[in-house]
Amino acid sequence: MVLAGGYATRLRPISYAMPKLLFPVFRKPMIFWTLDLLHSIGVDEVILGVNYMAETLRANVGSTYQGMSIKYSLETQELGTAGPIKLASTNTELNETFIAMNGDVIAAINLQDMLRQHNETKALITDALHEVKTPSRFGVVQLTRADGSNRIQRFVEKPKPGRAPSHLVNAGIYIIDPSVLQMIPPGQKVSLEREIFPRVAGEGKLYGFPFSGHWFDIGDLKDYREVNFLLLRDSKSKAEVIGRDAQVATDAVIRAPVAFGDKSSVESWAHVGPKVLLGKNGSIARHAKVARSILFDRVSIGEGAEVTDAIVATGVKVGRNVKIGRGCIISPNVTIADGVRIGEGAIIHPFKEITGNVRAAAHVM
């Protein structure tokens, strides 16, 4: 079960035009990081709990992936984090131990080991845990470690700074015994973290599974940028990552690390990098300069244009000699005319045609 129904309010205005789980994260949409993790342990059926832009998500993910059957459970109202799991159980037989995950989490975790611990401890819920420096924005746990069982004594959702019982936080990946479904009332907004976890912890049946592999919780555009650049930095090549049928001119100036998507192109004398991700079917024209920026699929950067420290979303067309300042967010399907200057920190909403200069920090809606 993958919770995929959030409104992604902190990723606006890009998320006005595309669901969060289709945002590209180092060369593939976010949802496929989750599906690939599940596929790696032999999962054969996945239920996506969907709400916001559900049809767009369905159209891009489909009904099968890597041999897994993909089903959809549609929320017609907000149901929190436990409600969607209950709703899905009414349409699909969740009569055995199952995995539930937040769709916006990217993690290097051994789910087989987590499942093994779950079975050994006879837990009702096992919660994946990751250590962070500042736990106040997450759910935080206090473990009983004396007997080596990793039983969770206490769970505190988003404690005030300095009040957290530890630095181990809820990583948004759970293994759940089907009997837990009886604790969730149907058709109501129910919080797994605030309502179900404390009850299960009180019964001594809530366990943690600490893991040390990478873990990213993509909450806002700052998180989104950091995740992409960290994964780019840690890519196997640590230099250029070039997709299938991508064309990079031999006289283009490339400063690693960079990643170019399938069927993308970089023309002669373009200057690209460091820290640039160009999506599928994207293009960077002659003499253009792009640095420290994330360009989604089907983005075209015109001749002589400059893009620095920006996020440029799907289908954006940047004209010749355009200058996009640091910290800009350009939403999907925006067209920017030749010679336009976009001031630092400006935010352009979806489907706009920009024909004149935009001042710094402006919102074009």
N, C-alpha and C positions, 0 to 999 in steps of 0.2 A: 504494500500500500504506500503510495507516494502522495504526500499532501502538496497539491499543485494549484490551489484555488485562490491564493492571495492576490490582493489588489496592487501590490508593489508601489505603494504611495511614495516611498522614499526614493524610488527610481524614476519618478516623473521629472520632466515631461516625456521621456522616451517611452515609458510604460503606458502612456495614453494610446500608443499606436501598436504596441506589441507586448505579449505577456512576458513576464520576468523570465520564465524558464526557457524562452527562446533567445535570450540575450547570449551572444557568443562569448564563451570563456575559453581562451587559448584554442581557437580553431574548431570548436564545436559548440552547439547550443547547450546551455546549462543542464537541461533535462537529460541529455545523453551521457553526461558524467555519472548521473545517478543510475541510469539504465545499464550502463556498462559495468558498474560496480555490482549490480544485482545479477547480471549475466555471468559475471566471473565466478559466482558460487553455484551456478546451475539453476537459478530461479526460472521457472517456466511460465509464470503468469504474474502480471503486474496490473494493479488497479490504480489509476490516477484519479485522485479526488479533485475535481475541477469546478471552477465557478467563473471567475473573470476571464473573458476572451477564450472561453472553453473551445469554441469551434475552430479558432485559429490554432490553438494547441493541438487539437485532434487532427487538423489538416496537415500539420507538419510532422507529427509523431506517427500517426497511422494506427493500424490495428495489430501489427506485428513488428518486432525489432529483434534482430539476432536470434530468431527462433522463439522468442518469448511472445506470448499472447498479451496484447495491451487492451485493457478494458477501461471504461470511463464511468465514474460515479459523479453525477452532476448535482451540486448544491444549488438550490433555488433561494437559499437564505444563508447568512453567515452562521457557521456552526462551530467556530473556534477550532481547536486542534484535535479534540476527541470526537466531536460531533460527526465530522466527515468519515471517521473510521467506523462509527456506528452505522451511518447511512450506507456505507459500502457493504457492510455485513448483511444488510437486508436484501441486497441484490446479488450477492455472491456468497457462497458458503465459506465463511472464515471459521472453520471448525477444527483447525489445527494451528499450532504455533506459527505466527507470521511476523514479518518485518514491516515496520512502519517508519517512514523517513520524511523529513522535510525536503522538498524538491530543490531548495536553494542552498543546500549544503554540498560541498565538495570535500571528500575525505579519503585519505589513504588508510583504510581500516581493514583488518582481517575479520570479516563477518563469520567465517567458519569458526574461528577461535571464540568469538563472542557467542555464537550459538552453542558451542560446546560448554562454555561456562554457564549459560542460561539453563541448560539441561542438568548439569551437575548440581547446581544450587537449588533447583526446583523453584526458580523465581516465577513470579507472575509477570513482572516487567523487568527487563534488563535495559539500562540506559547507557549508551556510549558516552564516555566522558573525555574531555580534553582539557589540558591545563592552559590557562591564559594569564596574562599579566594583570589585566583589569577586568574582573569578573562581574562588575555591577550591571552590565547590560544584558546578562544572561541568567539562566537558572543555575544556581550553585548548589553543590551537594556536600554533605559531611558523611564520610565513609567510616564504617567499622572495619579497621584493618587488623585488629588483634588476632582474629582467627583466620585471616587471609581470604575471607569470603567476599570482600568488597560489598557487603550489605550497606545500603544507604540508610543512615540514621535519620537524616533530615534533608529536606529539599526546600530551598528558598528561592523564589522567583524574583529576579532582578533586585537584589538587596541594595541598600544605600551604600555609597562608598565607605569603606572601612568596616562594614557590618557583615561581609561575606564570611561564611564558615570555612571556606577554603578557596583555592584557585581552580578547582575542578568544576567545569561547567557542562551543562547538558549540551551534547553535540547534535541533537536532533535526529538521532538514529536509535530505534527501539526494537527490541524483540518482545513480543507480547503473547501471553497465553490467552486463548480464546475466551476463557472464563471472565476476563476483564471486561469483555463487551457487555456483560450483565450489569456492570456498574455505571454504564453510560446511558442516560435516558434518551429515548429517540426524539428526533425533531427539535432538539434544543441546542443552544450554544453552550458547549461544555469545554473547559480548559483541561487538557491532559495534565499540564504542569501544575496548575493551581488546585484542581479538584480531585483528580484521579491519583496522581503521584503521592500526595500526603496520605491518602487512605491506604494505598498499597504499602507505603513505608510503615504506617502504623501497624500493619499486619506482619511486618518483618519480611515482606516478599518483594521488595524493590531493591535491585542490585545495580551496581555500576560496573562498567567495563572501561577502565582507563586505557587509552591508546596514545601513542606518541607520533604516529605518522602525521603528515600535514592535514590541516583542517581549516576550511574557509567557510565562514557564514556571511553570505553576501546580503547585507542589509541596505546599503545605500550606494551611491555612485562612487564615493571614495573607496569603500570596500571593493567594489567592482573593478576599479582601476588597479588597486593593489594586487588583487588576485591574479589578474591577467599578467601583470608585470612579473610577479613572483614565479608563476608557472613558465613564463617565457624565459626567465633567468635560469630556471632549473631544468629546462628542456635538455634532452640528451645531447644534442649537438652543441649547446651553449653558444651558438652562432646563428647561422641562417637556417630557418625551417621553411622549406619551399614545398607547396602542395603540388598535386598532380596537374600537369599541363599548364603550370605557371610559367610565365616568360619574364625573365629579368635581363635587361640589356647589359651587355658586357661592360659598357662604359657608364653605367649607373654607379653612383657612389653609395655603397651600402656600409653602414656602421652597425655591427651586431651589438646586442641580439635583436633580430627581427624575425617575423613569421609572415609568410605570404600564403594566402589560401588557394584552393584549387581554381584554376583558370583565371588567375589574377595576372596583372602585367605591370611592370615597372619600366618606363621608357628611358631612352638615352639621356644622360646628364641629370637625371633626377637624383636628389640627395635624400636618402631614406635611413632613419635611425639616428641614435640608438632607441631601443624600446618602441618599436612600431609593430602593430599587428594589423595586417590588411586582410579582410575577409574574402570569401569566394567571389569570383567574378568582379573583383575590384580593380581599379586602375589608377596609377600615378603617372602623370604625363611628363613630358620633357621639362627639365629645369625646375620642376616642382621641388619643394623642400618639406619633408614631414619628419617630425621627431616627437618622441614620448607621447604617442597618440594611439588610440584604438579606433580603427575604422571597421565598421561592420561590413556585411556582405553588400555587394553591388554599389559600393561607393566609388565615385570617380572624382579624382583631383585634377583640375585643369592645369595647363601649361603655365609654369611660373608661379603657381599658387604656393602659399606657405601655411602650414598647419603645425602648431606647437602645443603640446600639453592639452590636447582636446579629445573629446569623445564624439565621433561622427557616426550616426546610426544608419541603419539600412536604407539603401536607395537614395542617398544624398548625392546631389550633383553640384560640385564646386567649380565655378567658372575659372577662366584664365586670370592670373595675377590677383586672385583673391588672397587676403591675409586674414587668417583666423587666429585670434589672440589666445594667450594662455588661459587655461581653465574653462574654455567654452564648451557648451553642450549643444550639439546640433541633432535634433530629433529626426525620426524617419521621414523620408520622402520630402525633404527640403531641397529647393533649388536656389543657389546663390549666383547671381549674375556676375559677369566679368568685372574685375576691378574693385569689388566691394571690400570694405574693411569691417571686420567683426571685432569689436573691442574686447579686451580681456574680461573673462568671467561672464560673458553674455550667454543667454540661454534662448535657443530658438525652438519653438513648439512645432509639432508635426505639420506637414503638408503646407508649409509656407513658401512663398516666392520672395526672396530677398533681393531687392533691386537697388537699395541705397545703403549707405553705411549704417552700422549699428553701434551705439555708444557702449562703453564698458559697463558690465554688470546689468545690462538691460534684459528684460523679458519680452520677447516678441511672440505674441499669442494670436 
